[in-house]
Amino acid sequence: MKSKINELNNLYSSVLDNIEQVRRCMGSHHIDHALVFLNTHHIKLDNEIVRIQYPIPTILCKLNGIQTKIGLDLATNETYIGFIKFTLTKEDLLSFNFEALRSFRIGIYGFYYYQELVNFDDLEQIKLNASRSGESVLHIKTRISSIKQIENIIDKMTEKKETSSQKRFSMISYVCDCQQQITIDTYSGQCPICGKDSPHKRKVEATCSICGRHCLKDQYGNGECENCGWQFERDEESLEKARGISYPMLVTPTTAREQFKKGLPFKATFNEFINGLYFYSEMQFEHDNIMYEVYFEHDEKIIFCSSEMIQEYSSREDFQNNAHINKRLLKDIWHEVKNPNFMQCG
């Protein structure tokens, strides 16, 4: 059984690597999407269309409001690695961005209607014919030969979002009630399959534990305050008592309340930062435009490093008393440190 599992994992390995590349592209555009496995589809083998059954990793999303499937196949060659399929109404067809697919041979079809688009000089007539057909739902499908082609289509069909700060890919992932693995851009996102709100949507009335203003939490007690910027989770007070930190902010609620009263930004103390290290094992901060990391190696040894240096410490006390930057003790220059927090994934 173990050898069979390894064989299947190896079989899907390269396909899932391709899926991950597409999902990163989705993340860079902040597109809510789902990863599913289609078990039945049609494929052209030796000029014959056959119906086959094996799981095909497929991303479901909406591109420019159009329901989209991106499937990456196991049966591939130099001209085919998968497909993109759009499902739309006849009204959507008339405004569809065909420019994103200009270099492809496209099939436009419904249950009864089928038309292949090769020469884009025929586009307007084909759109007119399709809109006059008896179909209520139409599909546009094309074969894909590279991940770059998929990324180009996503780029052309997605409006760029202006963000005040760089957002990390896969901000929120969860299994929806429809049993699909979903990745969404914001807590207020919806499942692209069934349309249900994210379970992390902030809709429970609450009072911020730092500034006392009105805020919203999700059903698990997590949320953020639009007034003071505090991000909270349901066990923040007990986590402060047990570990001397909060999560995901790191700075404890007690320290945060003091900083808010003084009009200061939230920032963990040096002691809270070390508490975070013993809770999370990997920490980071910025000093003089250089990013520094602190983490455990072999359970006991503490590594303190940047692109320009590396230091080793044997214990909490050793690190707390002797860690330094250019011979200046870290504990003495902590007021110069920026953004001390848990290490973020790339």
N, C-alpha and C positions, 0 to 999 in steps of 0.2 A: 504493500500500500504506500509506504514512504517513497519508494522509487517512482511509483506512478504519479504521486503528488509533485515530486521534483521534476518529472518529465513535463507535466502540465505547466508548472511554474516557468520552466525554461521556454516552453512553447509560447507563453503569453508575455514573456519578459520584454521583448523588444516592442510589442504592441502597447503595453502599458507605459513604457518609456515615452512613446509617441503621444499617448493620451496625456501624460503629465506635461509635456511641452505645450499641448493645446490648452490645458487647464491653466498653465502659467500665463499664456496669452489672454485667456478669459479674465484672469485675475488682474492683469495690467489694465484692462478696460473696465474692470469692476462689473462684470457680467454675472448675474446669478445663473447657476447651472447645476445640472445633476449628472452623476455618472451611473449609467445603467448597463445591463448586458442583454442585448437582443438575441433571442434564441432561434428565430426563424427569419430568413431573408433570402433574396434571390441574387444569384451571381451568374455572370456570363463565363462559361467554360467551353472552349473550343467552338465559339460562335453559337452556343446553345445556352439559353437561360434555364438554369436549374434551381430548384427550391432545396435549400439545405438547412440543417439544424445544428448549430453549435454556437456558444455564447460569443457575441461580438461586442467588445467594449464600445460604448456609445455615449457621447455627451449630448444632453438635451438642454436647450436654452432658447432665448428669444434674441434674435439679431434684428435690430431696428423694428421691434414689435412683431416679427415673424417667427412662428414656432419652427425651430431648427433642430435637426439631428445631424451629428457628426460621428460617423462610424469608422473605426479603424479595424481592418480585416486581418485575419490570419493568413488567408490565401492571397498572396501578393506577388507582384512582379515589378519590373522596372517602370511600368506605366500605371500601376494601380496599387494603392495602399488602403483605399477606403472610399467613402462617399460623403457628400453633403446633401441633405434633403430638406427642402422648405415646404411647409404645409400652410396654405393660405386660401382666403376667399377670392372670388373673382374680382371683387373690388380692390383687394390688396394687390392682385396681379397687375392691375393697371398702373399702380404707383411703385411697383417693386424695382429695386436698384439693380437692374440687369448689368450695369457697367461693372459691377463687382465680379461678374461671371463672363465678361466679354471674351476671354481667351479659352473658354471651355465649350465643349459640345454638351448641350443641355437637353434633357427630356422634360417636357411639360405635359402632365397627364392627370386624369381623374379616374373614376371607375370605368367609364366608357371611352373617354376622349384621350387621344395621345398625339403629340406632335413633337418632333425633334427640331431643335433650333441649332443650326450650324452657321448659317450666314446671317449676321445681325442686321443686314439690310431688310430681312423679312420680319424683323421683330414686331413692328406695329401691326402687321397683318396677323401674325400669330397671336398676339395679345388680344386682338379683336375677335379672332375665331374662338379662342378659349373662353372669352367673356360671354360669347353667344352660345356656348355649349350648355347642355342641361346639367352640368356638374354644379354642386353647391360648394365643394371643396376641391382644390387643385393642388398639385405637388410639382415642385421644381427639383430635379435631381441631377447631379453631375458626379462623375468619377474624379478622384483626387490621386495625384501621383507623388505628392510630397507634403510634408508638414508646412513648408514655406507657403505653399498655395493656400492652405487653410488659414494661416496667419494673415496673408494678404486679403483674403475675403473678409475675415473678421475686422481687419483694419478699415476696409472700405465701407463696411456696413455698420460701423459703430461710431457714434459721435464721441469725440474726446471729452472727458470730464475734467473740468478744472478743479483741482484740490489744493487746499492750503498747505498740506504736508503729504509726504509720500506715504501711501498706504501699502501695507503688506498684503501679499497674495493669500487667498484663502482665509479671510478674516474670521469667518464663522463656517464651520462644517457640522452637519448633524444628519441623523437618519430621520426622515419625515415619517408621518403616520402612514403614508402610502408606501413605506418600506424602501424608499430610494435614498441613496447617499447624495445629500444636497450641499452645495457650497454657495453662499450668498455674500453679497458685497456689504450690506449693512444689517444691523439687527432688525430693521423693519422690513427686510426682504421677504419674499414669498417663494414657496416651492414652485419651480417652473413647470412641474408636471401637474400637480393637483390644485395649485393656487393657494394652499393654506399658509397662513402667516407663520413666520419662524417662531419656534417655541421661546426664543430669546427676545421677542418683541417687547419693548418697554411700554406697558399699558396699565400697570398697577400703581395706583396713587400712593405716594410716600412722602416723607419729609427727610431732607438731607441731614445726615448725622454731623456734618461739619458746619454748614452755614444756617441750617434750620429752614431753608426755603423749600417750596414745593418741588418735587421731582417725580420721575416715573421709574419703576423697577419692572423686571420681567417676573415670570411666575416663580423663579428660583431665588429671587431677592437680589439680583444683580442689576446694576444700572449706572447712570452717571448724572451729575447735577449740572444743568446748563448755566446756573448762576455762578458757582465757584469752581467747577471743573473736576470735582471729586468723583472718582470711580469707586464704586463700592460693591461688596458682595455680602451675602447674608451672614457670614460668620466673622465679620471684621473685628468685632470687639473680643470675641473668644480667641481669635488668631493673635490679636495683640497681647493678650494675657499669656497665651501658651508659647508664642514664638517671638514676640516683640517686633512684629511687622504687620502690614496689611497686604492684600493681594487684590488687584494687580498694581496698586500704587506704590507698595513697599513702605513708604512713610506711614507711621501709625496714625490712627485717628486722633490720639491725644496731641501728637506733634502737629498734625494738620490743623487742628482747631486753633492752636496757639499761633501758627503761621498765618492763618486766615484773619484772625483778630488784628494782627500787625500789618496786614496788607502784603504779606510776603508770598511768593509762589511756593507750592508744595515741594519739599525736598527732604529726602531721608537724611537723618544724621549718620555720622560715621558708624556709630554703634548699630543703628538699624540696618545699615548696609551690610555689616558683618553678620547680623542676625539673618538677613536675607540669604547670604552665602550658605549658612548652615541649614537653611530651609530648602533652597533651590539648587545649590551646588555650582551655579554659574551666574556670575554677575558682570556688569559693565558700567563704565562711566566715561565722561569726556573731560579732558583737561587741556587747555591751550590748543584746542582744535585737534587733539590726538585722542583716539579711542583706546581705552584700557580695558582689559579683561582680567577677572579674578575667578579661578575655578579650582576644584579639587583634582588631584592626580593620585591614583592608587589609594583612595579613601582618606588618607591622612594629610599628604603634602599639599600645601596651598601654592598655586602658581599665580603670579602677578606679572602681567606682560602687556606689551604693545608691539607695534611694528618696529620699535627701536630698542626695546630692552626686554629682559626676562629676569624675574627674581623668584626664589623659592623660600617658603617658610614652613616650619615644622608644626605650628600650632596657632590657635586663635590669638593668643597673647603675643606670640612672635610676630605675626602679621600686623596686629594692631599697634604694636610699639615700634616696629622697625621698617615697615613698608615705606618706600620713599620714591620720589620722582626728582631726579637730578640732585640727589642728596638732601632734598627737603622732605621731611616726614609727612606722609600722607595725612595723618591725623591733624597736623598743624596747618595744612593748606586745604582742608576739606571745604572751606568756604569758597574756594576757587573752582571746585569741581562742579560740573554740570551734568544733569540727567542721570544720576545714579539709579540703577534699576536692575531688574532681572534681565539676563541676557536674552536678546531677541533672536528668533530664527531668521535666517536670510531668505 
